[in-house]
Amino acid sequence: MKGNISRLDGMNIILLGSSGLIGEQILNQLDRDPQVDALFCPARRPQAASPKVHFLPMDPNSLPNPGDGNSWAVLCALGTTIKAAGSREAFESVDYGLVLAFARMAKEKGILRFGVVSALGADPGSSVFYNQVKGKMERDLRALGFPYLTIVQPSLLLGKRREFRLGEKLAQTLTAPVLRLIPKKYRPIQASRVAHALAEDLKRTEPGIQIIANEVLWG
């Protein structure tokens, strides 16, 4: 590796989960960033976008060859629910299997930066299946050895989703005074804050693993 690298001039971003609550926010933020040259978005359903955004098949083999990995990064906001996926196995195939498949391909292609949205309570030993899957994903991403790995661990997300999620819908009804009574570690968080944290982390010049916990997102 060529020492510490800085962002962002001429940066190319591979964005996974661009149609989701957080991914859409990341897409909008980086699309407006003049220092980002291009956004490559593997997707099952391409959307209308600016000339800077390029949609790809939802297949790790579709990732472009970066040449100089210093100027590339992957931001991953892939995620579903057991209800939407249809089974535990289908959920795990997305939130663990697909994330790791793209990560392995990115590492093989020499990309140095990988940022991912995980979850509060992620732990491979958790008795909660969702947290267990997120924990396994974090553990195995660490093992890949990206020089720059960023893991964001938000609580329940606030924002307008296309699909209904009961826990997040209930969180939307909380008033500001009630939210302030909840410790920052567990307090529901706006998806835009999560997106901003991942985008801002592209400026990080010190290599290593960066964990951005929910209380950090709240500031």
ChimeraX commands (.cxc) that place a marker at each C-alpha (Angstrom):
marker #1 position 0.00,0.00,0.00 radius 0.5
marker #1 position 1.21,3.49,-0.85 radius 0.5
marker #1 position 1.16,4.84,2.70 radius 0.5
marker #1 position -1.86,6.67,4.06 radius 0.5
marker #1 position -4.31,7.72,1.37 radius 0.5
marker #1 position -6.66,10.61,1.39 radius 0.5
marker #1 position -9.95,11.12,-0.32 radius 0.5
marker #1 position -11.65,12.42,-2.38 radius 0.5
marker #1 position -10.32,13.92,-5.58 radius 0.5
marker #1 position -11.27,11.69,-8.48 radius 0.5
marker #1 position -12.89,9.10,-6.20 radius 0.5
marker #1 position -15.01,6.28,-7.63 radius 0.5
marker #1 position -17.58,4.70,-5.34 radius 0.5
marker #1 position -19.23,1.30,-5.58 radius 0.5
marker #1 position -22.51,1.65,-3.67 radius 0.5
marker #1 position -24.40,-1.47,-2.61 radius 0.5
marker #1 position -28.03,-1.06,-1.57 radius 0.5
marker #1 position -28.54,2.22,-3.40 radius 0.5
marker #1 position -32.34,1.86,-3.43 radius 0.5
marker #1 position -32.68,1.38,0.34 radius 0.5
marker #1 position -33.28,3.94,3.06 radius 0.5
marker #1 position -29.60,4.63,3.80 radius 0.5
marker #1 position -28.24,3.79,0.36 radius 0.5
marker #1 position -30.51,6.32,-1.31 radius 0.5
marker #1 position -29.24,9.00,1.08 radius 0.5
marker #1 position -25.61,8.08,0.32 radius 0.5
marker #1 position -26.33,8.15,-3.41 radius 0.5
marker #1 position -27.84,11.63,-3.20 radius 0.5
marker #1 position -25.01,12.98,-1.03 radius 0.5
marker #1 position -22.16,11.65,-3.17 radius 0.5
marker #1 position -23.89,12.44,-6.44 radius 0.5
marker #1 position -23.70,16.10,-5.41 radius 0.5
marker #1 position -20.06,15.85,-4.30 radius 0.5
marker #1 position -17.83,17.36,-7.01 radius 0.5
marker #1 position -14.87,15.31,-5.78 radius 0.5
marker #1 position -16.61,12.03,-6.59 radius 0.5
marker #1 position -16.12,11.14,-10.26 radius 0.5
marker #1 position -18.51,8.20,-10.54 radius 0.5
marker #1 position -20.91,6.00,-8.59 radius 0.5
marker #1 position -21.34,2.35,-9.58 radius 0.5
marker #1 position -24.50,0.78,-8.17 radius 0.5
marker #1 position -25.20,-2.95,-8.46 radius 0.5
marker #1 position -29.00,-3.15,-8.43 radius 0.5
marker #1 position -31.87,-5.41,-9.41 radius 0.5
marker #1 position -34.04,-2.45,-10.40 radius 0.5
marker #1 position -32.07,0.50,-11.87 radius 0.5
marker #1 position -33.61,3.93,-11.27 radius 0.5
marker #1 position -33.44,7.26,-13.02 radius 0.5
marker #1 position -30.16,8.92,-12.07 radius 0.5
marker #1 position -27.59,11.50,-13.08 radius 0.5
marker #1 position -24.89,10.79,-15.71 radius 0.5
marker #1 position -22.45,10.24,-12.84 radius 0.5
marker #1 position -24.37,7.14,-11.66 radius 0.5
marker #1 position -23.86,3.80,-13.41 radius 0.5
marker #1 position -26.09,0.83,-12.59 radius 0.5
marker #1 position -24.65,-2.68,-12.74 radius 0.5
marker #1 position -26.14,-6.18,-12.39 radius 0.5
marker #1 position -26.52,-7.39,-8.81 radius 0.5
marker #1 position -23.56,-9.71,-9.19 radius 0.5
marker #1 position -20.09,-9.44,-7.61 radius 0.5
marker #1 position -18.61,-10.35,-11.00 radius 0.5
marker #1 position -20.05,-7.12,-12.42 radius 0.5
marker #1 position -17.69,-4.91,-10.40 radius 0.5
marker #1 position -15.40,-2.78,-12.56 radius 0.5
marker #1 position -11.65,-3.28,-12.54 radius 0.5
marker #1 position -10.35,-0.26,-10.63 radius 0.5
marker #1 position -6.74,-0.19,-11.74 radius 0.5
marker #1 position -5.51,2.03,-8.90 radius 0.5
marker #1 position -7.36,0.83,-5.79 radius 0.5
marker #1 position -6.40,4.04,-3.97 radius 0.5
marker #1 position -9.10,5.98,-5.78 radius 0.5
marker #1 position -11.92,3.51,-5.15 radius 0.5
marker #1 position -14.15,2.61,-2.22 radius 0.5
marker #1 position -17.11,0.34,-1.54 radius 0.5
marker #1 position -19.98,1.57,0.63 radius 0.5
marker #1 position -22.44,-1.16,1.56 radius 0.5
marker #1 position -25.97,-0.44,2.75 radius 0.5
marker #1 position -27.40,-3.81,1.74 radius 0.5
marker #1 position -30.01,-5.18,4.09 radius 0.5
marker #1 position -33.40,-6.81,4.29 radius 0.5
marker #1 position -35.67,-8.38,6.91 radius 0.5
marker #1 position -36.69,-11.98,7.52 radius 0.5
marker #1 position -40.27,-11.04,6.60 radius 0.5
marker #1 position -39.25,-9.40,3.31 radius 0.5
marker #1 position -36.76,-12.15,2.45 radius 0.5
marker #1 position -39.23,-14.91,3.25 radius 0.5
marker #1 position -37.06,-17.01,5.57 radius 0.5
marker #1 position -34.07,-16.86,7.89 radius 0.5
marker #1 position -31.95,-18.51,5.23 radius 0.5
marker #1 position -32.92,-15.97,2.58 radius 0.5
marker #1 position -32.29,-13.10,5.00 radius 0.5
marker #1 position -28.83,-14.43,5.83 radius 0.5
marker #1 position -28.02,-14.90,2.14 radius 0.5
marker #1 position -28.41,-11.12,1.67 radius 0.5
marker #1 position -27.19,-9.57,4.94 radius 0.5
marker #1 position -24.25,-11.94,5.24 radius 0.5
marker #1 position -23.71,-13.87,2.01 radius 0.5
marker #1 position -24.16,-11.10,-0.54 radius 0.5
marker #1 position -22.25,-8.54,1.53 radius 0.5
marker #1 position -19.28,-10.91,1.89 radius 0.5
marker #1 position -19.37,-11.94,-1.78 radius 0.5
marker #1 position -19.07,-8.31,-2.91 radius 0.5
marker #1 position -16.43,-7.61,-0.25 radius 0.5
marker #1 position -14.28,-10.54,-1.35 radius 0.5
marker #1 position -14.48,-9.46,-4.97 radius 0.5
marker #1 position -13.59,-5.87,-4.05 radius 0.5
marker #1 position -10.60,-7.06,-2.03 radius 0.5
marker #1 position -9.49,-9.29,-4.91 radius 0.5
marker #1 position -9.62,-6.27,-7.23 radius 0.5
marker #1 position -7.36,-4.27,-4.95 radius 0.5
marker #1 position -9.89,-1.84,-3.48 radius 0.5
marker #1 position -8.60,-0.57,-0.14 radius 0.5
marker #1 position -11.71,0.95,1.46 radius 0.5
marker #1 position -14.90,-0.80,2.55 radius 0.5
marker #1 position -17.64,0.80,4.61 radius 0.5
marker #1 position -20.73,-1.09,5.78 radius 0.5
marker #1 position -23.95,-0.49,7.66 radius 0.5
marker #1 position -24.29,-3.09,10.41 radius 0.5
marker #1 position -26.48,-2.79,13.51 radius 0.5
marker #1 position -26.49,-2.03,17.20 radius 0.5
marker #1 position -25.92,-5.28,19.10 radius 0.5
marker #1 position -24.15,-7.09,16.24 radius 0.5
marker #1 position -22.52,-10.17,17.77 radius 0.5
marker #1 position -21.86,-13.59,16.20 radius 0.5
marker #1 position -22.67,-15.17,19.58 radius 0.5
marker #1 position -25.96,-13.34,20.06 radius 0.5
marker #1 position -29.14,-15.31,20.78 radius 0.5
marker #1 position -30.98,-12.82,18.53 radius 0.5
marker #1 position -30.74,-14.15,14.97 radius 0.5
marker #1 position -30.60,-10.71,13.33 radius 0.5
marker #1 position -27.74,-9.56,15.58 radius 0.5
marker #1 position -25.99,-12.89,15.12 radius 0.5
marker #1 position -25.99,-12.53,11.32 radius 0.5
marker #1 position -24.75,-8.93,11.52 radius 0.5
marker #1 position -22.03,-10.04,13.94 radius 0.5
marker #1 position -20.86,-12.81,11.61 radius 0.5
marker #1 position -20.78,-10.32,8.76 radius 0.5
marker #1 position -18.62,-7.91,10.78 radius 0.5
marker #1 position -16.28,-10.69,11.93 radius 0.5
marker #1 position -15.68,-12.03,8.45 radius 0.5
marker #1 position -15.25,-8.57,6.93 radius 0.5
marker #1 position -12.51,-7.91,9.48 radius 0.5
marker #1 position -10.82,-11.15,8.46 radius 0.5
marker #1 position -10.57,-9.99,4.83 radius 0.5
marker #1 position -8.00,-7.41,5.87 radius 0.5
marker #1 position -9.16,-4.23,4.15 radius 0.5
marker #1 position -6.64,-1.48,4.99 radius 0.5
marker #1 position -9.60,0.85,5.65 radius 0.5
marker #1 position -12.70,-0.82,7.09 radius 0.5
marker #1 position -15.57,1.20,8.53 radius 0.5
marker #1 position -18.50,-0.39,10.36 radius 0.5
marker #1 position -21.51,1.72,11.33 radius 0.5
marker #1 position -23.79,0.30,14.04 radius 0.5
marker #1 position -27.06,2.27,14.10 radius 0.5
marker #1 position -30.10,1.65,16.27 radius 0.5
marker #1 position -33.61,1.77,14.76 radius 0.5
marker #1 position -33.65,3.98,11.69 radius 0.5
marker #1 position -35.81,7.05,11.12 radius 0.5
marker #1 position -36.78,7.96,7.58 radius 0.5
marker #1 position -39.27,7.17,4.86 radius 0.5
marker #1 position -39.00,3.58,3.63 radius 0.5
marker #1 position -40.78,2.03,0.68 radius 0.5
marker #1 position -41.65,-1.02,2.80 radius 0.5
marker #1 position -43.26,-1.21,6.25 radius 0.5
marker #1 position -41.10,-2.09,9.27 radius 0.5
marker #1 position -43.03,-2.10,12.54 radius 0.5
marker #1 position -40.18,-1.21,14.91 radius 0.5
marker #1 position -39.00,1.67,12.77 radius 0.5
marker #1 position -42.57,2.86,12.19 radius 0.5
marker #1 position -43.13,3.02,15.95 radius 0.5
marker #1 position -39.83,4.89,16.37 radius 0.5
marker #1 position -41.06,7.52,13.90 radius 0.5
marker #1 position -43.91,8.39,16.29 radius 0.5
marker #1 position -41.60,9.39,19.15 radius 0.5
marker #1 position -41.54,13.10,19.87 radius 0.5
marker #1 position -38.27,14.99,20.32 radius 0.5
marker #1 position -38.64,15.24,24.16 radius 0.5
marker #1 position -39.24,11.48,24.38 radius 0.5
marker #1 position -36.26,10.74,22.13 radius 0.5
marker #1 position -34.01,12.77,24.41 radius 0.5
marker #1 position -34.96,10.52,27.33 radius 0.5
marker #1 position -33.54,7.48,25.51 radius 0.5
marker #1 position -29.78,6.96,25.97 radius 0.5
marker #1 position -27.87,7.81,22.78 radius 0.5
marker #1 position -26.65,4.23,22.51 radius 0.5
marker #1 position -30.22,3.04,21.85 radius 0.5
marker #1 position -31.90,6.18,20.50 radius 0.5
marker #1 position -33.44,5.84,17.00 radius 0.5
marker #1 position -31.35,7.65,14.42 radius 0.5
marker #1 position -32.08,9.42,11.15 radius 0.5
marker #1 position -30.89,7.44,8.13 radius 0.5
marker #1 position -29.37,10.65,6.77 radius 0.5
marker #1 position -26.95,10.74,9.73 radius 0.5
marker #1 position -25.82,7.19,9.02 radius 0.5
marker #1 position -25.31,8.00,5.35 radius 0.5
marker #1 position -23.39,11.16,6.21 radius 0.5
marker #1 position -21.08,9.26,8.59 radius 0.5
marker #1 position -20.16,6.70,5.92 radius 0.5
marker #1 position -19.60,9.38,3.29 radius 0.5
marker #1 position -17.49,11.52,5.64 radius 0.5
marker #1 position -15.36,8.53,6.62 radius 0.5
marker #1 position -14.01,8.50,3.07 radius 0.5
marker #1 position -11.87,11.43,4.20 radius 0.5
marker #1 position -10.11,9.29,6.80 radius 0.5
marker #1 position -6.37,9.04,6.17 radius 0.5
marker #1 position -5.34,6.75,9.04 radius 0.5
marker #1 position -5.71,3.08,8.09 radius 0.5
marker #1 position -7.41,0.57,10.36 radius 0.5
marker #1 position -10.87,-0.50,11.50 radius 0.5
marker #1 position -13.26,2.28,12.42 radius 0.5
marker #1 position -16.40,1.44,14.43 radius 0.5
marker #1 position -19.03,4.18,14.42 radius 0.5
marker #1 position -21.50,3.35,17.19 radius 0.5
marker #1 position -25.00,4.78,17.51 radius 0.5
marker #1 position -23.98,7.22,20.26 radius 0.5
marker #1 position -21.23,8.55,17.98 radius 0.5
marker #1 position -23.78,9.11,15.22 radius 0.5
marker #1 position -25.78,11.22,17.66 radius 0.5
marker #1 position -22.67,13.21,18.59 radius 0.5
marker link #1:1,2 radius 0.2
marker link #1:2,3 radius 0.2
marker link #1:3,4 radius 0.2
marker link #1:4,5 radius 0.2
marker link #1:5,6 radius 0.2
marker link #1:6,7 radius 0.2
marker link #1:7,8 radius 0.2
marker link #1:8,9 radius 0.2
marker link #1:9,10 radius 0.2
marker link #1:10,11 radius 0.2
marker link #1:11,12 radius 0.2
marker link #1:12,13 radius 0.2
marker link #1:13,14 radius 0.2
marker link #1:14,15 radius 0.2
marker link #1:15,16 radius 0.2
marker link #1:16,17 radius 0.2
marker link #1:17,18 radius 0.2
marker link #1:18,19 radius 0.2
marker link #1:19,20 radius 0.2
marker link #1:20,21 radius 0.2
marker link #1:21,22 radius 0.2
marker link #1:22,23 radius 0.2
marker link #1:23,24 radius 0.2
marker link #1:24,25 radius 0.2
marker link #1:25,26 radius 0.2
marker link #1:26,27 radius 0.2
marker link #1:27,28 radius 0.2
marker link #1:28,29 radius 0.2
marker link #1:29,30 radius 0.2
marker link #1:30,31 radius 0.2
marker link #1:31,32 radius 0.2
marker link #1:32,33 radius 0.2
marker link #1:33,34 radius 0.2
marker link #1:34,35 radius 0.2
marker link #1:35,36 radius 0.2
marker link #1:36,37 radius 0.2
marker link #1:37,38 radius 0.2
marker link #1:38,39 radius 0.2
marker link #1:39,40 radius 0.2
marker link #1:40,41 radius 0.2
marker link #1:41,42 radius 0.2
marker link #1:42,43 radius 0.2
marker link #1:43,44 radius 0.2
marker link #1:44,45 radius 0.2
marker link #1:45,46 radius 0.2
marker link #1:46,47 radius 0.2
marker link #1:47,48 radius 0.2
marker link #1:48,49 radius 0.2
marker link #1:49,50 radius 0.2
marker link #1:50,51 radius 0.2
marker link #1:51,52 radius 0.2
marker link #1:52,53 radius 0.2
marker link #1:53,54 radius 0.2
marker link #1:54,55 radius 0.2
marker link #1:55,56 radius 0.2
marker link #1:56,57 radius 0.2
marker link #1:57,58 radius 0.2
marker link #1:58,59 radius 0.2
marker link #1:59,60 radius 0.2
marker link #1:60,61 radius 0.2
marker link #1:61,62 radius 0.2
marker link #1:62,63 radius 0.2
marker link #1:63,64 radius 0.2
marker link #1:64,65 radius 0.2
marker link #1:65,66 radius 0.2
marker link #1:66,67 radius 0.2
marker link #1:67,68 radius 0.2
marker link #1:68,69 radius 0.2
marker link #1:69,70 radius 0.2
marker link #1:70,71 radius 0.2
marker link #1:71,72 radius 0.2
marker link #1:72,73 radius 0.2
marker link #1:73,74 radius 0.2
marker link #1:74,75 radius 0.2
marker link #1:75,76 radius 0.2
marker link #1:76,77 radius 0.2
marker link #1:77,78 radius 0.2
marker link #1:78,79 radius 0.2
marker link #1:79,80 radius 0.2
marker link #1:80,81 radius 0.2
marker link #1:81,82 radius 0.2
marker link #1:82,83 radius 0.2
marker link #1:83,84 radius 0.2
marker link #1:84,85 radius 0.2
marker link #1:85,86 radius 0.2
marker link #1:86,87 radius 0.2
marker link #1:87,88 radius 0.2
marker link #1:88,89 radius 0.2
marker link #1:89,90 radius 0.2
marker link #1:90,91 radius 0.2
marker link #1:91,92 radius 0.2
marker link #1:92,93 radius 0.2
marker link #1:93,94 radius 0.2
marker link #1:94,95 radius 0.2
marker link #1:95,96 radius 0.2
marker link #1:96,97 radius 0.2
marker link #1:97,98 radius 0.2
marker link #1:98,99 radius 0.2
marker link #1:99,100 radius 0.2
marker link #1:100,101 radius 0.2
marker link #1:101,102 radius 0.2
marker link #1:102,103 radius 0.2
marker link #1:103,104 radius 0.2
marker link #1:104,105 radius 0.2
marker link #1:105,106 radius 0.2
marker link #1:106,107 radius 0.2
marker link #1:107,108 radius 0.2
marker link #1:108,109 radius 0.2
marker link #1:109,110 radius 0.2
marker link #1:110,111 radius 0.2
marker link #1:111,112 radius 0.2
marker link #1:112,113 radius 0.2
marker link #1:113,114 radius 0.2
marker link #1:114,115 radius 0.2
marker link #1:115,116 radius 0.2
marker link #1:116,117 radius 0.2
marker link #1:117,118 radius 0.2
marker link #1:118,119 radius 0.2
marker link #1:119,120 radius 0.2
marker link #1:120,121 radius 0.2
marker link #1:121,122 radius 0.2
marker link #1:122,123 radius 0.2
marker link #1:123,124 radius 0.2
marker link #1:124,125 radius 0.2
marker link #1:125,126 radius 0.2
marker link #1:126,127 radius 0.2
marker link #1:127,128 radius 0.2
marker link #1:128,129 radius 0.2
marker link #1:129,130 radius 0.2
marker link #1:130,131 radius 0.2
marker link #1:131,132 radius 0.2
marker link #1:132,133 radius 0.2
marker link #1:133,134 radius 0.2
marker link #1:134,135 radius 0.2
marker link #1:135,136 radius 0.2
marker link #1:136,137 radius 0.2
marker link #1:137,138 radius 0.2
marker link #1:138,139 radius 0.2
marker link #1:139,140 radius 0.2
marker link #1:140,141 radius 0.2
marker link #1:141,142 radius 0.2
marker link #1:142,143 radius 0.2
marker link #1:143,144 radius 0.2
marker link #1:144,145 radius 0.2
marker link #1:145,146 radius 0.2
marker link #1:146,147 radius 0.2
marker link #1:147,148 radius 0.2
marker link #1:148,149 radius 0.2
marker link #1:149,150 radius 0.2
marker link #1:150,151 radius 0.2
marker link #1:151,152 radius 0.2
marker link #1:152,153 radius 0.2
marker link #1:153,154 radius 0.2
marker link #1:154,155 radius 0.2
marker link #1:155,156 radius 0.2
marker link #1:156,157 radius 0.2
marker link #1:157,158 radius 0.2
marker link #1:158,159 radius 0.2
marker link #1:159,160 radius 0.2
marker link #1:160,161 radius 0.2
marker link #1:161,162 radius 0.2
marker link #1:162,163 radius 0.2
marker link #1:163,164 radius 0.2
marker link #1:164,165 radius 0.2
marker link #1:165,166 radius 0.2
marker link #1:166,167 radius 0.2
marker link #1:167,168 radius 0.2
marker link #1:168,169 radius 0.2
marker link #1:169,170 radius 0.2
marker link #1:170,171 radius 0.2
marker link #1:171,172 radius 0.2
marker link #1:172,173 radius 0.2
marker link #1:173,174 radius 0.2
marker link #1:174,175 radius 0.2
marker link #1:175,176 radius 0.2
marker link #1:176,177 radius 0.2
marker link #1:177,178 radius 0.2
marker link #1:178,179 radius 0.2
marker link #1:179,180 radius 0.2
marker link #1:180,181 radius 0.2
marker link #1:181,182 radius 0.2
marker link #1:182,183 radius 0.2
marker link #1:183,184 radius 0.2
marker link #1:184,185 radius 0.2
marker link #1:185,186 radius 0.2
marker link #1:186,187 radius 0.2
marker link #1:187,188 radius 0.2
marker link #1:188,189 radius 0.2
marker link #1:189,190 radius 0.2
marker link #1:190,191 radius 0.2
marker link #1:191,192 radius 0.2
marker link #1:192,193 radius 0.2
marker link #1:193,194 radius 0.2
marker link #1:194,195 radius 0.2
marker link #1:195,196 radius 0.2
marker link #1:196,197 radius 0.2
marker link #1:197,198 radius 0.2
marker link #1:198,199 radius 0.2
marker link #1:199,200 radius 0.2
marker link #1:200,201 radius 0.2
marker link #1:201,202 radius 0.2
marker link #1:202,203 radius 0.2
marker link #1:203,204 radius 0.2
marker link #1:204,205 radius 0.2
marker link #1:205,206 radius 0.2
marker link #1:206,207 radius 0.2
marker link #1:207,208 radius 0.2
marker link #1:208,209 radius 0.2
marker link #1:209,210 radius 0.2
marker link #1:210,211 radius 0.2
marker link #1:211,212 radius 0.2
marker link #1:212,213 radius 0.2
marker link #1:213,214 radius 0.2
marker link #1:214,215 radius 0.2
marker link #1:215,216 radius 0.2
marker link #1:216,217 radius 0.2
marker link #1:217,218 radius 0.2
marker link #1:218,219 radius 0.2
view
